[in-house]
């Protein structure tokens, strides 16, 4: 049995990690340490039926720890993950601090679990939640048909911007509820202003009754950081350095669960029936694909679920060896907490 530390245990993803641990029949941990900033240290949380006191983040909390899970801002991970590794723990980091470091594997256990053993810095990175939402499906299809190119449009939930994003969406929805808005330019923004909502928002435009074609920060040539993450992380996880990828990331008025419309081109012949068979065989994928019966994945179906849901699988009409599909994944569970935790279990069970 091993010792696990959860750094950022009181945050949204940290508490989701605790829920995941509590839901498992058995875990490989003889001890679980809950760790947070000095502000949250001393709080009481229950893990697997045992109340624990949250410890302050200090170097000594990692002594005797086998795996340390980090759900903290990039700058905190950048400082503390190497400290945890230096004290003998394998640091599994959910931030963006190490994802593109060539000496840090970027892991989705269903796709590249063997990479967990290749950790010269003692650190393993967890992908961005948008990339991760499609990786189980893309990994399975790549193994079968040799992926060559991806064109992706994401429909990203407000919780991808943190609790502030969720709070802002609820506030905006309350402000426009029952109001005759959405029929003239500027009337949604006017309703938010009339309700006293500050212009200081996690989103660059109103999200209620709207979609916003932007997520992340501004990068060169009009790309967003989120779009470049999809490109760069997909290449690294799948082990295809020259994979052609183009992404457009869009924020939508959904609380939790990202969705992606994926246009995937393969090097070998692929059919809808073959793709369905490959995806249906994956234990972490739910195939929901019956348009005639109105059955396809939506965020409202998938929120709170562990698997990736896939549907709307079609042969592209004008592109050979190309499939269109729609993917949904809970960005707080599979997109963050669950994958990070599954990396930890992979580390200790694979030796």
TORMARBA-65978 format. One record per residue (C-alpha): x, y, z; residue in three letters. Coordinates in steps of 0.02 Angstrom, whole numbers. Layout:
<rs>
{x = X	y = Y	z = Z	resn = ALA};
...
</rs>
This chain:
<rs>
{x = 0	y = 0	z = 0	resn = UNK};
{x = 57	y = 177	z = -39	resn = UNK};
{x = 35	y = 355	z = 22	resn = UNK};
{x = -56	y = 486	z = -81	resn = UNK};
{x = -56	y = 675	z = -58	resn = UNK};
{x = -187	y = 788	z = -137	resn = UNK};
{x = -122	y = 966	z = -153	resn = UNK};
{x = -264	y = 1089	z = -177	resn = UNK};
{x = -383	y = 972	z = -87	resn = UNK};
{x = -510	y = 1108	z = -45	resn = UNK};
{x = -530	y = 1170	z = -225	resn = UNK};
{x = -661	y = 1117	z = -353	resn = UNK};
{x = -554	y = 984	z = -435	resn = UNK};
{x = -478	y = 929	z = -269	resn = UNK};
{x = -648	y = 896	z = -193	resn = UNK};
{x = -698	y = 803	z = -351	resn = UNK};
{x = -542	y = 695	z = -329	resn = UNK};
{x = -601	y = 654	z = -153	resn = UNK};
{x = -773	y = 607	z = -221	resn = UNK};
{x = -691	y = 491	z = -348	resn = UNK};
{x = -584	y = 409	z = -213	resn = UNK};
{x = -736	y = 386	z = -102	resn = UNK};
{x = -835	y = 305	z = -243	resn = UNK};
{x = -707	y = 167	z = -275	resn = UNK};
{x = -729	y = -4	z = -197	resn = UNK};
{x = -545	y = -10	z = -153	resn = UNK};
{x = -393	y = 103	z = -171	resn = UNK};
{x = -206	y = 66	z = -161	resn = UNK};
{x = -176	y = 197	z = -25	resn = UNK};
{x = -138	y = 160	z = 156	resn = UNK};
{x = -135	y = 347	z = 191	resn = UNK};
{x = -209	y = 498	z = 103	resn = UNK};
{x = -145	y = 671	z = 150	resn = UNK};
{x = -247	y = 826	z = 109	resn = UNK};
{x = -142	y = 981	z = 76	resn = UNK};
{x = -186	y = 1162	z = 37	resn = UNK};
{x = -126	y = 1340	z = 60	resn = UNK};
{x = -106	y = 1416	z = 232	resn = UNK};
{x = -277	y = 1498	z = 209	resn = UNK};
{x = -364	y = 1329	z = 194	resn = UNK};
{x = -253	y = 1229	z = 312	resn = UNK};
{x = -345	y = 1167	z = 466	resn = UNK};
{x = -509	y = 1134	z = 378	resn = UNK};
{x = -589	y = 964	z = 406	resn = UNK};
{x = -631	y = 851	z = 260	resn = UNK};
{x = -687	y = 670	z = 257	resn = UNK};
{x = -603	y = 543	z = 144	resn = UNK};
{x = -663	y = 362	z = 137	resn = UNK};
{x = -760	y = 387	z = 297	resn = UNK};
{x = -618	y = 463	z = 395	resn = UNK};
{x = -613	y = 646	z = 445	resn = UNK};
{x = -446	y = 728	z = 411	resn = UNK};
{x = -368	y = 896	z = 443	resn = UNK};
{x = -303	y = 987	z = 290	resn = UNK};
{x = -115	y = 1014	z = 304	resn = UNK};
{x = -23	y = 1172	z = 253	resn = UNK};
{x = 83	y = 1159	z = 96	resn = UNK};
{x = 261	y = 1140	z = 160	resn = UNK};
{x = 406	y = 1031	z = 100	resn = UNK};
{x = 389	y = 907	z = 242	resn = UNK};
{x = 210	y = 857	z = 195	resn = UNK};
{x = 287	y = 758	z = 51	resn = UNK};
{x = 400	y = 651	z = 161	resn = UNK};
{x = 348	y = 470	z = 139	resn = UNK};
{x = 226	y = 512	z = -1	resn = UNK};
{x = 226	y = 399	z = -154	resn = UNK};
{x = 116	y = 506	z = -268	resn = UNK};
{x = 67	y = 688	z = -248	resn = UNK};
{x = -79	y = 755	z = -351	resn = UNK};
{x = -74	y = 942	z = -387	resn = UNK};
{x = -229	y = 1045	z = -425	resn = UNK};
{x = -160	y = 1220	z = -401	resn = UNK};
{x = -119	y = 1369	z = -514	resn = UNK};
{x = 26	y = 1354	z = -636	resn = UNK};
{x = 145	y = 1458	z = -532	resn = UNK};
{x = 112	y = 1354	z = -375	resn = UNK};
{x = 141	y = 1191	z = -469	resn = UNK};
{x = 298	y = 1261	z = -549	resn = UNK};
{x = 370	y = 1292	z = -376	resn = UNK};
{x = 303	y = 1144	z = -277	resn = UNK};
{x = 296	y = 995	z = -396	resn = UNK};
{x = 488	y = 989	z = -407	resn = UNK};
{x = 495	y = 1001	z = -217	resn = UNK};
{x = 378	y = 852	z = -201	resn = UNK};
{x = 483	y = 754	z = -328	resn = UNK};
{x = 643	y = 798	z = -234	resn = UNK};
{x = 565	y = 727	z = -74	resn = UNK};
{x = 532	y = 561	z = -164	resn = UNK};
{x = 354	y = 579	z = -226	resn = UNK};
{x = 295	y = 562	z = -405	resn = UNK};
{x = 210	y = 729	z = -439	resn = UNK};
{x = 55	y = 720	z = -551	resn = UNK};
{x = 13	y = 897	z = -603	resn = UNK};
{x = -155	y = 958	z = -668	resn = UNK};
{x = -92	y = 1133	z = -712	resn = UNK};
{x = -14	y = 1192	z = -874	resn = UNK};
{x = 158	y = 1217	z = -798	resn = UNK};
{x = 240	y = 1059	z = -866	resn = UNK};
{x = 130	y = 996	z = -1008	resn = UNK};
{x = 249	y = 1039	z = -1149	resn = UNK};
{x = 410	y = 1006	z = -1054	resn = UNK};
{x = 500	y = 872	z = -1157	resn = UNK};
{x = 558	y = 788	z = -996	resn = UNK};
{x = 381	y = 774	z = -926	resn = UNK};
{x = 260	y = 645	z = -999	resn = UNK};
{x = 84	y = 706	z = -1040	resn = UNK};
{x = -27	y = 559	z = -1000	resn = UNK};
{x = -201	y = 492	z = -1034	resn = UNK};
{x = -197	y = 314	z = -964	resn = UNK};
{x = -312	y = 243	z = -1099	resn = UNK};
{x = -194	y = 310	z = -1232	resn = UNK};
{x = -14	y = 312	z = -1170	resn = UNK};
{x = -5	y = 234	z = -996	resn = UNK};
{x = 171	y = 169	z = -1029	resn = UNK};
{x = 234	y = 349	z = -1028	resn = UNK};
{x = 206	y = 358	z = -839	resn = UNK};
{x = 371	y = 263	z = -820	resn = UNK};
{x = 466	y = 395	z = -921	resn = UNK};
{x = 481	y = 535	z = -793	resn = UNK};
{x = 660	y = 601	z = -778	resn = UNK};
{x = 600	y = 749	z = -673	resn = UNK};
{x = 486	y = 644	z = -564	resn = UNK};
{x = 336	y = 738	z = -635	resn = UNK};
{x = 189	y = 683	z = -745	resn = UNK};
{x = 72	y = 810	z = -825	resn = UNK};
{x = -115	y = 799	z = -847	resn = UNK};
{x = -183	y = 873	z = -1010	resn = UNK};
{x = -297	y = 1022	z = -1030	resn = UNK};
{x = -479	y = 975	z = -1006	resn = UNK};
{x = -527	y = 1019	z = -1185	resn = UNK};
{x = -395	y = 907	z = -1262	resn = UNK};
{x = -432	y = 772	z = -1136	resn = UNK};
{x = -618	y = 768	z = -1177	resn = UNK};
{x = -582	y = 688	z = -1345	resn = UNK};
{x = -422	y = 589	z = -1310	resn = UNK};
{x = -497	y = 421	z = -1262	resn = UNK};
{x = -593	y = 419	z = -1426	resn = UNK};
{x = -451	y = 486	z = -1532	resn = UNK};
{x = -326	y = 366	z = -1455	resn = UNK};
{x = -434	y = 215	z = -1492	resn = UNK};
{x = -469	y = 271	z = -1671	resn = UNK};
{x = -285	y = 313	z = -1700	resn = UNK};
{x = -232	y = 138	z = -1647	resn = UNK};
{x = -355	y = 64	z = -1770	resn = UNK};
{x = -344	y = 181	z = -1920	resn = UNK};
{x = -188	y = 294	z = -1902	resn = UNK};
{x = -244	y = 472	z = -1868	resn = UNK};
{x = -175	y = 602	z = -1988	resn = UNK};
{x = -272	y = 763	z = -1957	resn = UNK};
{x = -397	y = 841	z = -1836	resn = UNK};
{x = -510	y = 990	z = -1858	resn = UNK};
{x = -600	y = 1027	z = -1695	resn = UNK};
{x = -732	y = 1150	z = -1636	resn = UNK};
{x = -754	y = 1150	z = -1448	resn = UNK};
{x = -908	y = 1203	z = -1350	resn = UNK};
{x = -836	y = 1238	z = -1179	resn = UNK};
{x = -929	y = 1251	z = -1015	resn = UNK};
{x = -917	y = 1400	z = -897	resn = UNK};
{x = -832	y = 1295	z = -764	resn = UNK};
{x = -680	y = 1287	z = -876	resn = UNK};
{x = -650	y = 1465	z = -815	resn = UNK};
{x = -658	y = 1407	z = -633	resn = UNK};
{x = -785	y = 1445	z = -499	resn = UNK};
{x = -786	y = 1626	z = -554	resn = UNK};
{x = -851	y = 1569	z = -724	resn = UNK};
{x = -990	y = 1466	z = -647	resn = UNK};
{x = -1041	y = 1608	z = -530	resn = UNK};
{x = -1043	y = 1732	z = -674	resn = UNK};
{x = -1151	y = 1619	z = -783	resn = UNK};
{x = -1279	y = 1594	z = -644	resn = UNK};
{x = -1282	y = 1782	z = -612	resn = UNK};
{x = -1308	y = 1820	z = -795	resn = UNK};
{x = -1446	y = 1690	z = -812	resn = UNK};
{x = -1535	y = 1766	z = -662	resn = UNK};
{x = -1518	y = 1939	z = -738	resn = UNK};
{x = -1597	y = 1891	z = -904	resn = UNK};
{x = -1729	y = 1768	z = -838	resn = UNK};
{x = -1901	y = 1827	z = -890	resn = UNK};
{x = -1831	y = 1976	z = -984	resn = UNK};
{x = -1877	y = 2006	z = -1167	resn = UNK};
{x = -1695	y = 2003	z = -1222	resn = UNK};
{x = -1596	y = 1917	z = -1357	resn = UNK};
{x = -1694	y = 1997	z = -1499	resn = UNK};
{x = -1593	y = 2156	z = -1525	resn = UNK};
{x = -1406	y = 2189	z = -1525	resn = UNK};
{x = -1346	y = 2241	z = -1354	resn = UNK};
{x = -1503	y = 2201	z = -1257	resn = UNK};
{x = -1424	y = 2057	z = -1161	resn = UNK};
{x = -1279	y = 2168	z = -1108	resn = UNK};
{x = -1405	y = 2301	z = -1060	resn = UNK};
{x = -1500	y = 2179	z = -951	resn = UNK};
{x = -1341	y = 2129	z = -862	resn = UNK};
{x = -1296	y = 2311	z = -831	resn = UNK};
{x = -1471	y = 2351	z = -769	resn = UNK};
{x = -1457	y = 2205	z = -647	resn = UNK};
{x = -1300	y = 2284	z = -576	resn = UNK};
{x = -1178	y = 2154	z = -643	resn = UNK};
{x = -1002	y = 2219	z = -658	resn = UNK};
{x = -920	y = 2226	z = -830	resn = UNK};
{x = -774	y = 2133	z = -747	resn = UNK};
{x = -812	y = 1955	z = -805	resn = UNK};
{x = -712	y = 1796	z = -837	resn = UNK};
{x = -785	y = 1802	z = -1013	resn = UNK};
{x = -752	y = 1936	z = -1146	resn = UNK};
{x = -937	y = 1949	z = -1190	resn = UNK};
{x = -1104	y = 1903	z = -1109	resn = UNK};
{x = -1122	y = 1713	z = -1098	resn = UNK};
{x = -1308	y = 1700	z = -1056	resn = UNK};
{x = -1412	y = 1675	z = -1215	resn = UNK};
{x = -1250	y = 1685	z = -1312	resn = UNK};
{x = -1096	y = 1592	z = -1372	resn = UNK};
{x = -923	y = 1671	z = -1363	resn = UNK};
{x = -793	y = 1617	z = -1492	resn = UNK};
{x = -649	y = 1633	z = -1371	resn = UNK};
{x = -568	y = 1537	z = -1228	resn = UNK};
{x = -396	y = 1571	z = -1158	resn = UNK};
{x = -271	y = 1710	z = -1188	resn = UNK};
{x = -216	y = 1796	z = -1348	resn = UNK};
{x = -74	y = 1715	z = -1444	resn = UNK};
{x = 10	y = 1752	z = -1610	resn = UNK};
{x = -90	y = 1772	z = -1771	resn = UNK};
{x = -260	y = 1776	z = -1685	resn = UNK};
{x = -251	y = 1605	z = -1603	resn = UNK};
{x = -303	y = 1579	z = -1422	resn = UNK};
{x = -198	y = 1485	z = -1295	resn = UNK};
{x = -337	y = 1356	z = -1280	resn = UNK};
{x = -333	y = 1320	z = -1466	resn = UNK};
{x = -146	y = 1297	z = -1467	resn = UNK};
{x = -159	y = 1180	z = -1318	resn = UNK};
{x = -275	y = 1068	z = -1417	resn = UNK};
{x = -148	y = 1061	z = -1559	resn = UNK};
{x = 11	y = 1040	z = -1458	resn = UNK};
{x = -57	y = 922	z = -1326	resn = UNK};
{x = -144	y = 809	z = -1452	resn = UNK};
{x = 21	y = 787	z = -1542	resn = UNK};
{x = 116	y = 745	z = -1383	resn = UNK};
{x = -13	y = 625	z = -1307	resn = UNK};
{x = -40	y = 528	z = -1468	resn = UNK};
{x = 145	y = 527	z = -1510	resn = UNK};
{x = 117	y = 607	z = -1681	resn = UNK};
{x = 233	y = 760	z = -1688	resn = UNK};
{x = 174	y = 811	z = -1862	resn = UNK};
{x = -13	y = 783	z = -1834	resn = UNK};
{x = -112	y = 917	z = -1926	resn = UNK};
{x = -228	y = 1002	z = -1802	resn = UNK};
{x = -339	y = 1156	z = -1810	resn = UNK};
{x = -456	y = 1207	z = -1669	resn = UNK};
{x = -584	y = 1341	z = -1636	resn = UNK};
{x = -631	y = 1355	z = -1452	resn = UNK};
{x = -802	y = 1425	z = -1407	resn = UNK};
{x = -876	y = 1460	z = -1236	resn = UNK};
{x = -1060	y = 1412	z = -1216	resn = UNK};
{x = -1187	y = 1440	z = -1075	resn = UNK};
{x = -1166	y = 1267	z = -998	resn = UNK};
{x = -1108	y = 1248	z = -818	resn = UNK};
{x = -1004	y = 1089	z = -833	resn = UNK};
{x = -955	y = 970	z = -976	resn = UNK};
{x = -860	y = 1016	z = -1132	resn = UNK};
{x = -919	y = 958	z = -1303	resn = UNK};
{x = -819	y = 946	z = -1463	resn = UNK};
{x = -864	y = 926	z = -1646	resn = UNK};
{x = -721	y = 827	z = -1721	resn = UNK};
{x = -670	y = 806	z = -1904	resn = UNK};
{x = -540	y = 666	z = -1904	resn = UNK};
{x = -443	y = 605	z = -2055	resn = UNK};
{x = -353	y = 437	z = -2053	resn = UNK};
{x = -215	y = 354	z = -2152	resn = UNK};
{x = -311	y = 195	z = -2183	resn = UNK};
{x = -486	y = 156	z = -2240	resn = UNK};
{x = -617	y = 187	z = -2106	resn = UNK};
{x = -804	y = 161	z = -2099	resn = UNK};
{x = -938	y = 213	z = -1977	resn = UNK};
{x = -972	y = 33	z = -1929	resn = UNK};
{x = -788	y = -4	z = -1898	resn = UNK};
{x = -769	y = 155	z = -1795	resn = UNK};
{x = -922	y = 114	z = -1691	resn = UNK};
{x = -854	y = -59	z = -1655	resn = UNK};
{x = -686	y = 12	z = -1600	resn = UNK};
{x = -766	y = 142	z = -1487	resn = UNK};
{x = -896	y = 24	z = -1414	resn = UNK};
{x = -755	y = -92	z = -1358	resn = UNK};
{x = -674	y = 43	z = -1250	resn = UNK};
{x = -723	y = 30	z = -1066	resn = UNK};
{x = -708	y = 217	z = -1038	resn = UNK};
{x = -818	y = 267	z = -1186	resn = UNK};
{x = -1008	y = 270	z = -1197	resn = UNK};
{x = -1071	y = 259	z = -1375	resn = UNK};
{x = -1236	y = 351	z = -1396	resn = UNK};
{x = -1268	y = 363	z = -1581	resn = UNK};
{x = -1446	y = 343	z = -1645	resn = UNK};
{x = -1502	y = 507	z = -1727	resn = UNK};
{x = -1665	y = 431	z = -1789	resn = UNK};
{x = -1715	y = 404	z = -1608	resn = UNK};
{x = -1644	y = 571	z = -1551	resn = UNK};
{x = -1501	y = 489	z = -1458	resn = UNK};
{x = -1334	y = 578	z = -1454	resn = UNK};
{x = -1222	y = 648	z = -1316	resn = UNK};
{x = -1263	y = 815	z = -1236	resn = UNK};
{x = -1181	y = 900	z = -1086	resn = UNK};
{x = -1343	y = 881	z = -986	resn = UNK};
{x = -1328	y = 692	z = -1005	resn = UNK};
{x = -1143	y = 679	z = -971	resn = UNK};
{x = -1115	y = 797	z = -824	resn = UNK};
{x = -1058	y = 700	z = -671	resn = UNK};
{x = -1011	y = 548	z = -775	resn = UNK};
{x = -837	y = 472	z = -787	resn = UNK};
{x = -837	y = 406	z = -966	resn = UNK};
{x = -816	y = 501	z = -1129	resn = UNK};
{x = -978	y = 498	z = -1229	resn = UNK};
{x = -972	y = 488	z = -1420	resn = UNK};
{x = -1107	y = 503	z = -1553	resn = UNK};
{x = -1156	y = 582	z = -1720	resn = UNK};
{x = -1028	y = 471	z = -1807	resn = UNK};
{x = -1035	y = 503	z = -1995	resn = UNK};
{x = -927	y = 470	z = -2147	resn = UNK};
{x = -874	y = 639	z = -2215	resn = UNK};
{x = -958	y = 668	z = -2382	resn = UNK};
{x = -816	y = 760	z = -2469	resn = UNK};
{x = -660	y = 699	z = -2377	resn = UNK};
{x = -591	y = 521	z = -2397	resn = UNK};
{x = -550	y = 417	z = -2243	resn = UNK};
{x = -629	y = 550	z = -2133	resn = UNK};
{x = -757	y = 539	z = -1994	resn = UNK};
{x = -863	y = 671	z = -1911	resn = UNK};
{x = -910	y = 641	z = -1729	resn = UNK};
{x = -974	y = 731	z = -1575	resn = UNK};
{x = -890	y = 703	z = -1406	resn = UNK};
{x = -939	y = 756	z = -1230	resn = UNK};
{x = -837	y = 742	z = -1070	resn = UNK};
{x = -862	y = 813	z = -897	resn = UNK};
{x = -720	y = 940	z = -887	resn = UNK};
{x = -707	y = 931	z = -697	resn = UNK};
{x = -710	y = 742	z = -684	resn = UNK};
{x = -629	y = 658	z = -835	resn = UNK};
{x = -558	y = 824	z = -893	resn = UNK};
{x = -462	y = 853	z = -732	resn = UNK};
{x = -487	y = 755	z = -572	resn = UNK};
{x = -519	y = 579	z = -639	resn = UNK};
{x = -377	y = 574	z = -764	resn = UNK};
{x = -256	y = 644	z = -636	resn = UNK};
{x = -310	y = 513	z = -511	resn = UNK};
{x = -302	y = 373	z = -639	resn = UNK};
{x = -122	y = 423	z = -677	resn = UNK};
{x = -84	y = 404	z = -492	resn = UNK};
{x = -159	y = 229	z = -486	resn = UNK};
{x = -63	y = 183	z = -645	resn = UNK};
{x = 100	y = 238	z = -563	resn = UNK};
{x = 78	y = 131	z = -408	resn = UNK};
{x = 2	y = -22	z = -491	resn = UNK};
{x = 130	y = -30	z = -632	resn = UNK};
{x = 277	y = -19	z = -513	resn = UNK};
</rs>
